[in-house]
Amino acid sequence: MKITFHGVRGSTPCDAPHLARFGGNTSCVLIEAEDQPPIIFDLGTGLRSYGVSLRDTGRAAGFRGSVLLSHLHWDHVQGLPFFEPLHERTSVLDVYGPRQSDGPLTEVFAGLMRPSYFPIRPDGLAGAIAFYDAGDDDFPLGTAKVRSRWIRYVGPTLGYRVEWNGVSVAYLSDHGQGCVTGDTDDYVSHDVFDLCDGVDLLIHDAQHTAGEFEAKRHWGHCTVEYALHVARESGAQRLALFHHDPFRDDAAMEVIERDACDSAERKGLREVFAAFEGMVVELEDARHAGAV
C-alpha cells in the first residue's frame, strides 16, 4: 500500500516561501495498492495536484476511484471541481461521507457548490459523481475493507480505517479533544480505538501546540500531544501529524516534529513524523516482508 500526501494543511490553503517545505494545500491523501482502485481521503485543494498528475500521465480519462470524506468544511471539499478526471466523460468518482441531518449527502454537497457561490453544481462536471451517506459502517471498496466511525468535532465528522492485504491506515483529520462537554482532555473514545487499533499508519489531526490549545479548544482540533496519546494508547505503528495550522511556517513545523519525535521515543512509539506535501509512505505486511 502506497500513501501519498497531496495536501496537509488545515483551515485554508496558504502559500509563501517560508511554507514551501511542508506545503500549503489542504487535506487530500491518496491510497494506492496493486489491483485496487485508488482511495482518496478528503477533497481539499491538494486534490488538484493529484488530478494534474493523472492528466500528465494519461490516466485522467476513464478514471475510477473512491473518496472517503471526513466532513463538509470548505478546506476538505474545495478541490472537487478542479479534479482533472472529472473533466472527462468516462470518469467516475464515488464519494462516501458523513450522513447529514439536513438531507442526503448529494443534496447537501450540491448546496456547497452552486451558483452564486460557484458557477456549476457537481452534476455539471463531465465525469459522473455518486454520493453515499455513511455513519458507523463497515463496507468494501474493491478488495479493501473500510470502517467509518463518528469522531468528536464541531459538526458531523467521520474518521476512517482502510485495510488491504494485511496492512492498515487510519485517517482522523479533524478530531477535537476539547469540543465535547464532560470529556477529559485525554479521553479516547471506543470509536477512535475501533479505527486506530494496531494500525500500520495513523494520520491524525495535530493542529495546535499545547500552549495554543486553551484559547482554541472550541475550534474542534487537537494538540500534537493528544495525537501522540491516541497513537500510543491504540498501538499504532506510525503516526503522521496532519492538518497543520496554515500560519505555521517550516521552521516552526520542524521544531514541532523534532519535539514530537523526542516525546515518541520516551513513550515507546515506533515512528512519528509531520506529513508534508508530496510525501510518500509505503506500507508492507510484516508477515510477508522479504518473502520470495
N, C-alpha and C positions, 0 to 999 in steps of 0.2 A: 504494500500500500504506500503510495506516494502522496504526501501532503504538501501543497503549495500555498503560501500566504500571498494573496493578491492585494489585500487591504487589512491594516492592523489598527487604524485609529478609531476612536470613538467620537461621537457627538457631531463632528463636522469635518469634512476634508480640509486639509491645510497644505500649504506649500511655502517653503523658504529654504535657503541654503543650509541653515542650521537644523533642518528636519530631514535632510536628504537620506541619511543612513537608514533610518527606520521607516521612512516613507510617510506620505500624507493621505493616502486613500483610506476610505472607511471599510468596514468589515466585509470580507469576502475570502473564503478559504476553500480550496479545491481538494477533493479526494479522487485519486485515480488508482485503479487496480486492473490487473490483467483480466480481459473478458468481462469487464464490469462497466456499465455506462457511468460517466462521471457524476459525482455527487458534489454539490456546492453548498457550503454553509453561508447563508445570507447574500443579499443583493446590493451591498454597498458599492461605492464608487470604484472599488477595486475590480468589480466585475467587468468593467470596460476593458481593462488591460488584458484580462483573460480572453475576452472576445476578440480583441485585436490579434492576439497570438493565434487563435483559431483561424481567423481570416488569412493571416500571413502564411500559414502552413496548409491552406486549402481545406480546412476541416470545418468551416462555418456552415456551409450548405449541408443539409442532411444531419445536422447535429441533433442528438437526442440525449437529454440529461435531466437530472432532478435537483431541486433546491430544497434545503431544509431551512426554513425561515424562522428566525428566533422571535421576531416581533415586527411591528409595522412602523417604527420610528424612522424618520427621514434618512438617517445615516445608514440604515440597513436595507433600504429599498431603492435609493436614487439611481443605482446602476442599471436597473432593468431596461429602460428604453434605449440604452446605449450599448446593449449587448449585441455584437455583430451577428451572431447566428439568428437572432430574431428579425433581421432584415432579409432573411431567406425564407421563401415559402415552404421549403422542405424541412425546416427545423421544428422541433417540438421540445418544450420545456414544461416539466411538471413541478409545481410549486406546492410544497406541504408547509402549512403554517398554523399558528395558534387560532383556535376557534374563537370567534368574536361574538360578543353579546349583541352587537348592532346588526347582525345578519351574516350570511355566508361570506367566507373569506373572499371569494371572487368579487362580490359586490362592494365590500368594504375597501378592498385594494383599488378597485376602479374609482372610488371616491378620492383616493390619493393622487391618482393620475388621470386627470380630466381637465378640459377647459373650465375655467380660465387659468388654472394653475399649471397646466401642461397642454400642449397642442392636441394630443391624441390620448385615447384610452388604451388599455392593454390590448383590446381586440382590434385596434387599428394598426398594430405591428404585423408584418408579413408572416412571421412564424406563428405557430399555434402555442398558446399558453393555457394550461389547465391548472386550476387551484383546488387544493384538497384541505379540508378542515382537519386539524389534528389536536389531540389533547394528551391524556395519559394512554399512549398507544404503543403497540409493537407491530411492525409491518416490514415486509421485504421490499427492497429496491434492487432488482436484478438478483445477483447471488449474495448481496449484502443484507444484513439484518439491522433494522433501525429501531431504536427505542426513543420515544419522546416523553418528557415529563415536564410538568409545570414547575417553574422556579421563581424565587422571590424577585420581583422588580416592581416598577410603578405602573404596570399595565400587563395585559395578558402576554406572557412570555414563556417560551419553551426552551429547554436545554435538550441536547440530543446525544445519543451514543450510536456509533456505527461499528459493526463487527463484520469482518470479512476474512475468511481463510485463516482464522486463528489470531488475528490482530484486531485491535480496537482503538477508537479515538472518541473522546467526549468533548462536546463543544458547549460551553456556558459563557456566552459572550457578554451578556448583560445580567448580572446577578448581584443583588444588593443585600449585604449582611445586616444593614441597619434600617431597612424600609418596612419591616413588619413589627408592629407594636407587640411587645411581650417576648420577642425573641432576643436572646442574648447575642452579643456580637460574635461569639464563637460557635453559635448553633449551626449545625449542618443537618438539613432535612433528610428524611428517608428517601425522598425522590432524588435528591442530589447523589446520595450513595448508590441508588439504582443506576444512575448514569455513569458514575465515576469509578465504581469498584474495580480496582486492579487494572485500569486501562493502561494501554501502552503509551498513550499521549493524552493529556488533559489540556485543552485550550480554555483558559479561564480569564474572565474579567479581572483586571488589576489596574484600574484607572487612577486610584488615589494612593498617596502615601499616608502613613499613619497620622502625620501632622496635619494633613488637609482634611481628613475624614470627618471630623466632628461638625465642621461647618457645611459639609456636603453630603451628610448621611442620607438626606431626603432625596438625593439625585437617583438613588437606586443602584449605585455601583459599589464596588468593594475595594479594600486595600490589598496591596501586594501581600501583606502578612496573612490576610484571610485566604487568599488563593493558595499560599503555601500550606495553610492549615487544612484546607479541603484536600489538597494533594496528599498530604501525609496521612490524614485520617482515612482516606479512601484507598490508600495503597497504590496510587498512580505511579507509573514508572518514570514518566517525564512530565514536566509542567511547562507549558508555553504561556508566558504572561502576555495579555492581549487587551485590546480596546484601550490603547494608550491615550492619555489626555492630549488633545490637539495643541496645547500650549507647551507640552514637554519637549524640550529640544534634545538633540542627540547626546550632548554631554550629560544632561540630567538622566536620560534613559540608561546610559552606560553605568552611572552610579547606582541606579536602582537595580540593574541587572547584577552588578558585582555584589551589592549587599544581599540580594536575594540568593545568590549562589552561596555566599558565606552562611546565611541562615539555613539554607537547604542542607548543607554539609553537617551542620550541628543537629538538624532534625532527622538526619538519616535518609534524605531524599536522594534519589539516584542522579537526576539531572534537571536543572531549571535554566530557562533562557527567556529573553524578551524577544518575541517574534518580530521580524522585520519584513518589509515588503520585498517579495522575490525569494524569500527563504523557502527551501525545500527540505522536508524531513521524510526519510524513508523508514518504514516500519516493517519488521520481518518477524514472523512467528519463531520464537526462540527454540521451539521443538524441532524446527526444520532448518535452522541456520546452519549453513555449511553442508547441508545434505547434498549428495550427488544424485 
